Amino acid sequence: MTDYVEEQRNELEAIESIYPDSFTVLSEEPTSFTITVTSDAGENGETVEATLKFTYVAEYPDEPPLWEIYSQENLEDGDLDNILTLLKQQAEENLGMVMIFTLVTAVQEKLNEIVDAMKNRREEENLRKEKEAEEAEKVKFQGTVVTIENFLAWKAKFELEMTEFRRKKQKEEEQAGKPRLTGKQLFERDHNLDTSDIQFLEEAGNNVEVDESLFQDIEDLDLDEDDPNFDPLDIDSDED
């Protein structure tokens, strides 16, 4: 007949000597204790930690002990689930033998794997950021590829901006009291003026009135016949 009490007492003494700084007895009836397990430090000094609580059942080690994660540091929920699954698997494989040391050792290895995974994730994140920075730098030097579509869009936007700019500038000049533009300047600025007189005559039809008093008779003109440029034929042709 197996003396469960004796086996449990002997294991407890061995565990206390193996983990003197992380072993704590919580109760003697039933026997319950904790062991704090810490991973090896990563390259940047990071660690993860789990404090495991074990409670002996009456027929341990033929029956597995009770366990739970009493406390933890730097572990995610997924890590905790994996540790609990690992404890169950190891307990089933070691039924009939004292197993606390085996369970703690398995958790220790698991914590080291978690730290390694953290390192790998960090390196992958750094590589991803470096790649994104390189792509951004390439785009910066390559600029935007010109297509017909984006050129026409730019041209339309540019023309609207220039029209608005000229409108604002003209308004500012008017408010500043600058002299009004001459007809020639207006003509050069607005080519629609070259058809304005024609359009006016077409709209007026035959109703255009001419004030003849504004013109002199040819006889009243003071012409210098000694002028070398004077040509009487010009006058005759005008009279005809």
ChimeraX attribute file (.defattr): number of C-alpha atoms within 10 A of each C-alpha:
attribute: neighborCount
match mode: 1-to-1
recipient: residues
	/A:1	3
	/A:2	10
	/A:3	9
	/A:4	15
	/A:5	14
	/A:6	10
	/A:7	14
	/A:8	19
	/A:9	12
	/A:10	11
	/A:11	15
	/A:12	19
	/A:13	10
	/A:14	13
	/A:15	15
	/A:16	15
	/A:17	11
	/A:18	12
	/A:19	14
	/A:20	11
	/A:21	10
	/A:22	13
	/A:23	20
	/A:24	15
	/A:25	14
	/A:26	14
	/A:27	10
	/A:28	10
	/A:29	8
	/A:30	11
	/A:31	17
	/A:32	19
	/A:33	18
	/A:34	20
	/A:35	23
	/A:36	20
	/A:37	21
	/A:38	19
	/A:39	19
	/A:40	18
	/A:41	13
	/A:42	14
	/A:43	10
	/A:44	7
	/A:45	7
	/A:46	13
	/A:47	19
	/A:48	20
	/A:49	19
	/A:50	22
	/A:51	19
	/A:52	20
	/A:53	21
	/A:54	21
	/A:55	20
	/A:56	21
	/A:57	18
	/A:58	15
	/A:59	15
	/A:60	22
	/A:61	21
	/A:62	15
	/A:63	17
	/A:64	25
	/A:65	21
	/A:66	13
	/A:67	17
	/A:68	15
	/A:69	17
	/A:70	13
	/A:71	13
	/A:72	16
	/A:73	11
	/A:74	11
	/A:75	16
	/A:76	11
	/A:77	7
	/A:78	8
	/A:79	14
	/A:80	15
	/A:81	11
	/A:82	12
	/A:83	19
	/A:84	14
	/A:85	11
	/A:86	15
	/A:87	20
	/A:88	15
	/A:89	12
	/A:90	18
	/A:91	20
	/A:92	11
	/A:93	11
	/A:94	17
	/A:95	15
	/A:96	14
	/A:97	15
	/A:98	21
	/A:99	19
	/A:100	21
	/A:101	14
	/A:102	15
	/A:103	18
	/A:104	18
	/A:105	13
	/A:106	15
	/A:107	24
	/A:108	20
	/A:109	14
	/A:110	17
	/A:111	23
	/A:112	19
	/A:113	14
	/A:114	17
	/A:115	21
	/A:116	16
	/A:117	12
	/A:118	15
	/A:119	16
	/A:120	12
	/A:121	12
	/A:122	12
	/A:123	12
	/A:124	12
	/A:125	12
	/A:126	12
	/A:127	12
	/A:128	12
	/A:129	12
	/A:130	12
	/A:131	12
	/A:132	12
	/A:133	12
	/A:134	12
	/A:135	11
	/A:136	12
	/A:137	11
	/A:138	11
	/A:139	11
	/A:140	10
	/A:141	8
	/A:142	9
	/A:143	8
	/A:144	9
	/A:145	7
	/A:146	9
	/A:147	9
	/A:148	8
	/A:149	8
	/A:150	12
	/A:151	12
	/A:152	12
	/A:153	11
	/A:154	12
	/A:155	11
	/A:156	11
	/A:157	11
	/A:158	12
	/A:159	11
	/A:160	11
	/A:161	12
	/A:162	11
	/A:163	11
	/A:164	12
	/A:165	12
	/A:166	11
	/A:167	12
	/A:168	12
	/A:169	12
	/A:170	13
	/A:171	11
	/A:172	12
	/A:173	13
	/A:174	12
	/A:175	9
	/A:176	9
	/A:177	8
	/A:178	10
	/A:179	8
	/A:180	10
	/A:181	10
	/A:182	9
	/A:183	10
	/A:184	10
	/A:185	10
	/A:186	13
	/A:187	13
	/A:188	12
	/A:189	11
	/A:190	10
	/A:191	10
	/A:192	10
	/A:193	15
	/A:194	11
	/A:195	9
	/A:196	11
	/A:197	10
	/A:198	11
	/A:199	11
	/A:200	11
	/A:201	12
	/A:202	10
	/A:203	11
	/A:204	11
	/A:205	8
	/A:206	8
	/A:207	8
	/A:208	9
	/A:209	7
	/A:210	7
	/A:211	6
	/A:212	8
	/A:213	7
	/A:214	6
	/A:215	7
	/A:216	9
	/A:217	9
	/A:218	11
	/A:219	8
	/A:220	7
	/A:221	8
	/A:222	7
	/A:223	10
	/A:224	9
	/A:225	10
	/A:226	7
	/A:227	8
	/A:228	7
	/A:229	8
	/A:230	12
	/A:231	10
	/A:232	10
	/A:233	9
	/A:234	10
	/A:235	12
	/A:236	9
	/A:237	8
	/A:238	9
	/A:239	9
	/A:240	6
